[in-house]
Amino acid sequence: MTAFMVRAFGLGSIVAAILLIVALLKQLVVMFGFLLALVKFAIIMAFVLVVVMIVLAIWSDRTRRRREEQGL
């Protein structure tokens, strides 16, 4: 009976270790997905910022030209 219990507990510890590794890998995949989404969000925000800066530069230039044409 004792040999059976040792084998059962040994098998149970192996199964527990495998389940723990699977759980940790799942968490790693979730964390990697979150970081990837964060990087994508940062790239999109940088693109939007560049577009806004271009629009502001064009608007500022047009405003300056209108003032120069009016002689102010």
C-alpha positions in Angstrom: 0.0 0.0 0.0 2.8 2.4 0.8 4.4 1.9 -2.6 1.1 2.7 -4.3 0.8 5.9 -2.3 4.3 7.0 -3.2 3.5 6.4 -6.9 0.2 8.2 -6.6 1.7 11.2 -4.8 4.6 11.2 -7.3 2.1 11.2 -10.2 0.0 13.9 -8.5 3.0 16.2 -8.0 4.0 15.8 -11.7 0.4 16.6 -12.7 0.4 19.6 -10.3 3.7 20.8 -11.8 2.4 20.5 -15.3 -0.8 22.4 -14.4 1.3 25.1 -12.7 3.5 25.5 -15.8 0.4 25.8 -18.0 -1.2 28.4 -15.7 2.1 30.4 -15.7 2.3 30.2 -19.5 -1.3 31.4 -19.8 -0.4 34.4 -17.6 2.7 35.1 -19.7 0.6 35.1 -22.9 -1.9 37.5 -21.4 0.9 39.8 -20.2 2.6 39.7 -23.6 -0.8 40.5 -25.3 -1.3 43.4 -22.9 2.2 44.8 -23.6 1.7 44.4 -27.3 -1.6 46.3 -27.1 0.1 49.0 -25.1 2.8 49.4 -27.8 0.1 49.6 -30.5 -1.7 52.3 -28.5 1.5 54.3 -28.1 2.2 54.0 -31.9 -1.3 55.2 -32.7 -1.0 58.1 -30.2 2.3 59.2 -31.7 0.8 59.1 -35.2 -2.2 61.2 -34.1 0.2 63.7 -32.4 2.2 64.1 -35.6 -0.9 64.7 -37.6 -2.2 67.3 -35.1 1.2 69.0 -35.2 1.1 69.1 -39.0 -2.4 70.6 -39.0 -1.4 73.2 -36.4 1.6 74.2 -38.5 -0.5 74.6 -41.6 -3.1 76.6 -39.7 -0.4 78.8 -38.1 1.2 79.5 -41.5 -2.1 80.4 -43.1 -2.9 82.7 -40.2 0.5 84.4 -40.5 0.1 84.8 -44.3 -3.4 86.5 -43.8 -1.9 88.9 -41.3 0.9 89.8 -43.7 -1.5 90.3 -46.6 -3.6 92.6 -44.5 -0.6 94.7 -43.6 -0.8 94.2 -39.9 
